Amino acid sequence: MWMFDRRIVTHFDFFLILLILPLIFVSLMLVKEISPALFKKELFYIGLGFIVFFIFFLIPWRSLRWMIPIFYWATILLLISVDIFGISKLGAQRWLQVPLVGLTIQPSELFKPAFILMMGYLVQENPPPKEGYGIKEFFKFSFYILLPFILISKEPDLGTATVLLIIGYGILFLVGVNWRIWVSILTVLTISAPFLYSNMHDYQKKRIHDFLAEKPSYHVQQSIIAIGSGGMTGKPKEEATQTQLKFLPIASSDFIFAYLVERFGFLGAAGLILVYILLILHILSLGIHARGDYLIQVTAYGIAFLLFVYTSVNILMTIGLAPVVGVPLPFVSHGGSSFINFMVLFGILENLIAFRFNFLYNSGSKVTFL
C-alpha cells in the first residue's frame, strides 16, 4: 500500500509557486481586456500547464536519471528531423507535423527541459574540481551546448539558439570553469564578430539595423508611445487607446509589457519587475544552497537564466533597447508553449527539491542516492 511521506510537503517549495501566481493573474486580466477569445485559450493553457506540472513533479527523476541522455538525444533527433521533414512558416522551418492528429510541434521548445536536465546530468556525473573545469571538460560540455545551437540556428531560429547558448555557458560559469578559458572565449568572439554578422540571414541583420537606427521600427514606436502614455499610475481600459484602437501590434504576446504599462503606469511596471527579480533570485538561491546536489543546482541555474533572458530581452525590446525578437514575457504573454515549458521545468525542480531526503551527502561533493 502506498503511503504518503510528509517530508515531501516539508521540502516542497511553496514560495516558488506563490511567486508565479501574480504573473498568471496579470496575464489573465490583460489578455481578457485585449481579446475575450484569447482569454478562453489562455485559461486552457494555464490549466494544461498545471496538469503538466504535476505530471513532471511525480516522475522520479533521481531514480530515472539514467534516462536523461536518452531524453536529450531523442530531442536532438527531432531537431535533425526538422531539417528533413519540417514545415515552413513565415520563412522559417521550425515545426514538425504530428501524424494523424494534424497538429504541429516545435522541437526547439521541447528541447529546453532536455537540455537543462542533460547539463545537470553531466555535471552530476563529473563534478567540477576546486580550480574549475579544465579545457578537456570544457570541450566536452561545449559539444552538448553547440550541437543544438547549430541545429536550431539552421531553422533559422537564432533567438532560441542564442538563449540555449547563454543558459549552457551561464551554468558552466556558475558551476566553475578555469578563468583562462573565459578570457580566451571573449577574445575569439571579439575577433570573429564581423564574420558572424556577415553570415546572418537578411531578416536578422534587419533587426540589428532597426535596433541601431536612430528611428526605431513601427512596432517599437507604438510600444514606446503606449509606455509613455501610461504615466505614473496608468489609464483605465477605455482610455488605453494604443491597445484598444489596435495601434500596438501583438499586444497580447510580444508587446504585452507595453500594454501593462499603458494600463498601470510606471508603478505597475515596477511591481511586475520586482516579482520577476524575486522569482529569479529565489531560484538562484535554491541552486546556491544545494551544494553537492548538482541536479538541483544546475536545474535551478538553468531556469533562472532562462527566466532572466526571456524577461530582460522582452522588456528591453519593448522600449527600444534590444532588437525585436519573438521572446515572450514569462507567465504573462499569451501562448501555450512558453508557459507549459516553464511549468515542466518547475515540476522537475520541485521534484528534485521535495524528494531530496532520498539521498545523503558523503564527504566532499559526492552524493550517495538511496
C-alpha positions as a printed NumPy array, in Angstrom:
array([[  0.   ,   0.   ,   0.   ],
       [  1.328,   3.436,  -0.989],
       [  1.926,   5.73 ,   1.982],
       [  2.244,   9.494,   1.675],
       [  5.537,  10.769,   3.077],
       [  5.118,  14.023,   4.993],
       [  8.672,  15.014,   4.159],
       [  7.504,  15.748,   0.608],
       [  5.318,  18.595,   1.913],
       [  8.099,  19.783,   4.218],
       [ 10.593,  20.069,   1.373],
       [  8.169,  21.301,  -1.314],
       [  8.92 ,  24.932,  -2.191],
       [  5.518,  26.618,  -1.965],
       [  7.096,  30.082,  -2.259],
       [  8.202,  29.257,  -5.824],
       [  4.593,  28.618,  -6.867],
       [  3.35 ,  31.603,  -4.892],
       [  5.636,  33.929,  -6.864],
       [  4.218,  32.927, -10.259],
       [  0.56 ,  33.379,  -9.24 ],
       [  0.549,  37.206,  -9.55 ],
       [  2.146,  36.883, -13.008],
       [ -0.591,  34.478, -14.107],
       [ -3.277,  36.776, -12.667],
       [ -1.87 ,  39.775, -14.558],
       [ -1.742,  37.718, -17.748],
       [ -5.374,  36.66 , -17.471],
       [ -6.539,  40.202, -16.746],
       [ -4.627,  41.809, -19.624],
       [ -5.439,  39.106, -22.186],
       [ -9.147,  39.283, -21.29 ],
       [ -9.132,  43.046, -21.878],
       [ -7.369,  42.641, -25.221],
       [ -9.383,  39.689, -26.561],
       [-12.071,  37.613, -24.778],
       [-11.48 ,  34.824, -27.34 ],
       [ -7.805,  34.632, -26.446],
       [ -8.761,  34.684, -22.755],
       [-10.507,  31.311, -23.106],
       [ -7.406,  29.856, -24.767],
       [ -5.254,  31.338, -22.012],
       [ -7.375,  29.587, -19.353],
       [ -6.901,  26.311, -21.23 ],
       [ -3.114,  26.796, -21.438],
       [ -2.875,  27.598, -17.736],
       [ -4.973,  24.571, -16.765],
       [ -2.899,  22.34 , -19.026],
       [  0.286,  23.866, -17.63 ],
       [ -0.601,  22.931, -14.047],
       [ -1.553,  19.398, -15.12 ],
       [  1.826,  19.074, -16.829],
       [  3.496,  20.491, -13.703],
       [  2.045,  17.707, -11.514],
       [  2.901,  15.016, -14.059],
       [  6.552,  16.068, -14.171],
       [  6.596,  16.584, -10.402],
       [  5.557,  12.949,  -9.862],
       [  8.221,  11.49 , -12.188],
       [ 11.068,  10.049, -10.035],
       [ 13.86 ,  11.946, -11.784],
       [ 16.604,  10.774,  -9.443],
       [ 15.755,   7.1  ,  -9.946],
       [ 15.377,   7.602, -13.698],
       [ 18.327,   9.935, -14.199],
       [ 19.898,   7.314, -16.493],
       [ 17.133,   8.211, -18.97 ],
       [ 18.2  ,  11.868, -19.197],
       [ 20.739,  11.24 , -22.003],
       [ 18.027,   9.307, -23.901],
       [ 15.676,  12.296, -23.476],
       [ 18.421,  14.627, -24.736],
       [ 19.313,  12.569, -27.811],
       [ 15.648,  11.953, -28.662],
       [ 15.054,  15.716, -28.849],
       [ 18.267,  16.115, -30.864],
       [ 16.821,  13.633, -33.386],
       [ 13.659,  15.759, -33.527],
       [ 15.783,  18.833, -34.275],
       [ 17.534,  16.931, -37.08 ],
       [ 14.124,  15.788, -38.371],
       [ 13.066,  19.433, -38.706],
       [ 15.739,  19.915, -41.369],
       [ 14.385,  16.894, -43.297],
       [ 10.614,  16.808, -42.665],
       [  9.984,  20.247, -41.149],
       [  7.113,  22.564, -42.052],
       [  7.937,  26.146, -43.07 ],
       [  6.03 ,  29.131, -41.705],
       [  6.941,  32.774, -42.328],
       [ 10.24 ,  31.779, -43.909],
       [ 11.404,  29.529, -41.066],
       [ 11.397,  25.725, -40.929],
       [ 10.875,  25.075, -37.202],
       [  7.882,  22.762, -36.902],
       [  7.068,  19.066, -37.325],
       [  3.649,  17.719, -38.286],
       [  2.235,  15.2  , -35.806],
       [  0.829,  12.263, -37.826],
       [ -2.969,  11.624, -37.774],
       [ -3.892,  14.486, -35.399],
       [ -2.937,  17.36 , -37.707],
       [ -1.083,  19.305, -35.005],
       [  2.428,  20.716, -35.216],
       [  5.161,  20.748, -32.582],
       [  8.258,  22.929, -32.282],
       [ 11.159,  20.664, -31.219],
       [ 13.302,  23.636, -30.137],
       [ 10.762,  24.291, -27.352],
       [ 10.7  ,  20.627, -26.3  ],
       [ 14.483,  20.658, -26.217],
       [ 14.855,  23.247, -23.427],
       [ 13.941,  20.925, -20.488],
       [ 16.029,  18.118, -22.011],
       [ 18.981,  20.477, -22.381],
       [ 18.906,  21.74 , -18.787],
       [ 18.494,  18.203, -17.434],
       [ 21.399,  16.993, -19.58 ],
       [ 23.645,  19.742, -18.252],
       [ 22.709,  18.694, -14.711],
       [ 23.368,  15.04 , -15.526],
       [ 26.802,  15.809, -16.995],
       [ 27.852,  17.947, -14.028],
       [ 26.491,  15.371, -11.555],
       [ 28.497,  12.624, -13.252],
       [ 31.628,  14.789, -13.463],
       [ 31.665,  17.315, -10.568],
       [ 33.893,  20.376, -11.046],
       [ 37.324,  20.34 ,  -9.374],
       [ 38.251,  23.076,  -6.917],
       [ 40.015,  25.158,  -9.58 ],
       [ 37.141,  24.726, -12.059],
       [ 36.793,  22.661, -15.208],
       [ 39.836,  22.491, -17.492],
       [ 39.966,  22.657, -21.269],
       [ 39.167,  18.934, -21.781],
       [ 35.968,  19.014, -19.723],
       [ 35.039,  22.397, -21.203],
       [ 35.175,  20.997, -24.749],
       [ 33.065,  18.03 , -23.656],
       [ 30.353,  20.326, -22.285],
       [ 30.657,  22.592, -25.321],
       [ 29.787,  19.69 , -27.624],
       [ 26.421,  19.252, -25.88 ],
       [ 25.829,  23.035, -25.999],
       [ 26.971,  23.817, -29.548],
       [ 25.282,  20.845, -31.273],
       [ 21.715,  22.103, -30.598],
       [ 22.867,  25.695, -31.195],
       [ 23.915,  24.778, -34.741],
       [ 20.771,  22.729, -35.439],
       [ 18.38 ,  25.419, -34.186],
       [ 20.298,  28.24 , -35.903],
       [ 19.818,  26.458, -39.232],
       [ 15.99 ,  26.561, -38.964],
       [ 16.645,  29.593, -38.694],
       [ 15.859,  30.48 , -35.07 ],
       [ 18.862,  32.425, -33.836],
       [ 16.91 ,  33.787, -30.861],
       [ 16.197,  30.375, -29.3  ],
       [ 19.669,  29.112, -30.227],
       [ 21.305,  32.09 , -28.506],
       [ 19.156,  31.609, -25.401],
       [ 20.374,  27.997, -25.127],
       [ 23.95 ,  29.175, -25.615],
       [ 23.588,  31.676, -22.77 ],
       [ 21.984,  29.07 , -20.496],
       [ 24.641,  26.439, -21.208],
       [ 27.676,  28.628, -20.692],
       [ 25.958,  30.545, -17.891],
       [ 25.554,  27.267, -15.987],
       [ 29.228,  26.443, -16.55 ],
       [ 30.21 ,  29.92 , -15.339],
       [ 28.315,  29.456, -12.061],
       [ 29.387,  25.841, -11.569],
       [ 33.027,  26.683, -12.201],
       [ 35.382,  26.871, -15.2  ],
       [ 39.01 ,  27.986, -15.167],
       [ 39.132,  31.775, -15.776],
       [ 41.707,  31.486, -18.576],
       [ 39.129,  29.695, -20.712],
       [ 36.653,  32.587, -20.411],
       [ 39.321,  35.119, -21.38 ],
       [ 40.156,  33.059, -24.473],
       [ 36.484,  32.824, -25.486],
       [ 35.923,  36.576, -25.173],
       [ 38.987,  37.222, -27.301],
       [ 37.823,  34.831, -30.041],
       [ 34.28 ,  36.288, -30.055],
       [ 35.593,  39.84 , -30.338],
       [ 37.799,  38.934, -33.31 ],
       [ 35.137,  36.852, -35.09 ],
       [ 32.175,  39.249, -34.569],
       [ 32.327,  40.738, -38.135],
       [ 32.407,  37.243, -39.657],
       [ 29.424,  36.119, -37.562],
       [ 27.424,  39.186, -38.633],
       [ 28.198,  38.646, -42.336],
       [ 26.774,  35.099, -42.148],
       [ 23.444,  36.115, -40.591],
       [ 20.167,  35.936, -42.521],
       [ 18.865,  39.18 , -44.015],
       [ 15.952,  39.446, -41.569],
       [ 18.361,  39.036, -38.636],
       [ 20.583,  41.815, -39.987],
       [ 17.482,  43.992, -40.425],
       [ 16.549,  43.516, -36.755],
       [ 20.005,  44.634, -35.703],
       [ 19.861,  47.561, -38.155],
       [ 16.442,  48.622, -36.824],
       [ 17.797,  48.414, -33.293],
       [ 20.839,  50.577, -34.1  ],
       [ 18.959,  53.039, -36.322],
       [ 18.097,  56.48 , -34.979],
       [ 14.407,  55.912, -35.66 ],
       [ 13.003,  52.662, -34.168],
       [ 10.772,  50.321, -36.141],
       [  6.999,  50.854, -36.271],
       [  6.346,  48.182, -33.639],
       [  8.789,  49.742, -31.199],
       [  7.497,  53.252, -31.875],
       [  3.946,  52.232, -30.967],
       [  5.23 ,  50.35 , -27.929],
       [  7.14 ,  53.405, -26.652],
       [  4.052,  55.588, -27.181],
       [  1.951,  53.129, -25.145],
       [  4.528,  53.023, -22.348],
       [  4.915,  56.812, -22.278],
       [  1.164,  57.395, -22.195],
       [  0.806,  55.241, -19.084],
       [  2.431,  57.851, -16.861],
       [  2.912,  57.044, -13.201],
       [ -0.31 ,  55.14 , -12.471],
       [ -1.7  ,  54.191, -15.897],
       [ -5.07 ,  54.612, -17.594],
       [ -8.486,  52.933, -17.436],
       [ -9.059,  50.279, -20.074],
       [-11.265,  52.56 , -22.208],
       [ -8.557,  55.247, -22.366],
       [ -5.726,  52.853, -23.267],
       [ -6.082,  53.836, -26.922],
       [ -2.783,  52.384, -28.171],
       [ -4.052,  48.894, -27.474],
       [ -7.817,  49.274, -27.755],
       [ -7.532,  51.007, -31.154],
       [ -5.038,  48.354, -32.345],
       [ -2.082,  50.716, -32.779],
       [  0.064,  48.496, -30.537],
       [  0.914,  45.314, -32.512],
       [  0.958,  41.845, -30.949],
       [ -0.351,  43.39 , -27.712],
       [ -1.313,  40.068, -26.122],
       [  2.064,  38.365, -26.552],
       [  5.347,  40.016, -27.603],
       [  4.331,  43.554, -26.551],
       [  2.107,  42.766, -23.592],
       [  4.525,  44.624, -21.286],
       [  3.77 ,  47.844, -23.2  ],
       [  0.037,  47.352, -22.61 ],
       [  0.653,  46.64 , -18.923],
       [  2.472,  49.968, -18.581],
       [ -0.245,  51.75 , -20.531],
       [ -2.82 ,  50.353, -18.081],
       [ -0.908,  50.549, -14.801],
       [  1.882,  53.   , -15.451],
       [  5.373,  53.097, -14.006],
       [  4.222,  51.712, -10.654],
       [  2.627,  48.674, -12.304],
       [  5.76 ,  48.035, -14.361],
       [  7.974,  48.368, -11.277],
       [  5.772,  45.929,  -9.359],
       [  5.925,  43.356, -12.158],
       [  9.695,  43.66 , -12.492],
       [ 10.053,  43.28 ,  -8.708],
       [  8.147,  39.969,  -8.85 ],
       [ 10.478,  38.729, -11.592],
       [ 13.549,  39.773,  -9.589],
       [ 12.271,  37.943,  -6.508],
       [ 11.459,  34.851,  -8.577],
       [ 14.87 ,  34.729, -10.283],
       [ 16.806,  35.406,  -7.061],
       [ 14.785,  32.77 ,  -5.203],
       [ 15.509,  30.141,  -7.859],
       [ 19.201,  31.071,  -7.839],
       [ 19.223,  30.706,  -4.053],
       [ 17.82 ,  27.186,  -4.405],
       [ 20.805,  26.31 ,  -6.576],
       [ 23.335,  28.005,  -4.304],
       [ 22.072,  26.158,  -1.203],
       [ 22.026,  22.764,  -2.98 ],
       [ 25.79 ,  22.306,  -2.711],
       [ 26.847,  18.854,  -3.824],
       [ 23.459,  18.094,  -5.393],
       [ 24.262,  19.189,  -8.927],
       [ 20.915,  18.082, -10.36 ],
       [ 19.14 ,  20.707,  -8.256],
       [ 21.942,  23.22 ,  -8.678],
       [ 22.142,  23.072, -12.471],
       [ 18.365,  22.848, -12.965],
       [ 17.865,  25.923, -10.778],
       [ 20.618,  27.851, -12.543],
       [ 19.218,  26.884, -15.952],
       [ 15.668,  28.004, -15.094],
       [ 16.959,  31.25 , -13.557],
       [ 18.983,  32.056, -16.693],
       [ 16.014,  31.208, -18.93 ],
       [ 13.718,  33.484, -16.922],
       [ 16.276,  36.286, -16.84 ],
       [ 16.969,  36.188, -20.584],
       [ 13.301,  35.991, -21.599],
       [ 12.207,  38.722, -19.18 ],
       [ 15.037,  41.165, -19.839],
       [ 15.009,  40.763, -23.644],
       [ 11.207,  41.115, -23.855],
       [ 11.118,  44.247, -21.694],
       [ 14.167,  45.825, -23.344],
       [ 12.825,  45.267, -26.861],
       [  9.516,  46.989, -25.98 ],
       [ 11.424,  50.148, -25.002],
       [ 13.833,  50.022, -27.947],
       [ 16.921,  48.854, -26.062],
       [ 17.12 ,  45.401, -27.694],
       [ 16.325,  44.034, -31.175],
       [ 12.743,  42.835, -31.672],
       [ 12.724,  39.03 , -31.404],
       [  9.919,  36.584, -30.689],
       [ 10.705,  36.185, -26.996],
       [  7.622,  36.054, -24.719],
       [  7.31 ,  37.62 , -21.269],
       [  7.308,  34.525, -18.997],
       [  3.908,  33.633, -17.486],
       [  2.38 ,  36.888, -18.827],
       [  2.476,  36.741, -22.637],
       [ -0.388,  34.831, -24.225],
       [  0.592,  31.431, -25.595],
       [  0.928,  27.827, -24.542],
       [  4.415,  26.619, -25.452],
       [  6.378,  29.016, -23.23 ],
       [  4.052,  28.643, -20.23 ],
       [  3.941,  24.848, -20.436],
       [  7.725,  24.678, -20.841],
       [  8.272,  26.666, -17.673],
       [  5.735,  24.52 , -15.794],
       [  7.604,  21.4  , -16.944],
       [ 10.854,  22.855, -15.613],
       [  9.228,  23.969, -12.348],
       [  7.737,  20.49 , -11.914],
       [ 11.173,  18.902, -12.367],
       [ 12.81 ,  21.363,  -9.95 ],
       [ 10.108,  20.873,  -7.31 ],
       [ 10.518,  17.094,  -7.616],
       [ 14.272,  17.307,  -7.08 ],
       [ 13.732,  19.565,  -4.042],
       [ 10.763,  17.749,  -2.492],
       [ 12.397,  14.303,  -2.717],
       [ 15.88 ,  15.386,  -1.677],
       [ 15.526,  13.39 ,   1.564],
       [ 16.149,  10.324,  -0.65 ],
       [ 19.854,  10.952,  -0.699],
       [ 22.622,  11.652,   1.797],
       [ 25.771,  13.676,   1.377],
       [ 29.059,  11.938,   1.896],
       [ 32.45 ,  13.585,   2.063],
       [ 33.077,  16.492,  -0.263],
       [ 30.579,  16.988,  -3.046],
       [ 29.923,  13.299,  -3.689],
       [ 26.281,  12.278,  -3.354],
       [ 25.015,   8.821,  -2.416],
       [ 21.493,   8.04 ,  -3.627],
       [ 19.312,   5.73 ,  -1.557]])
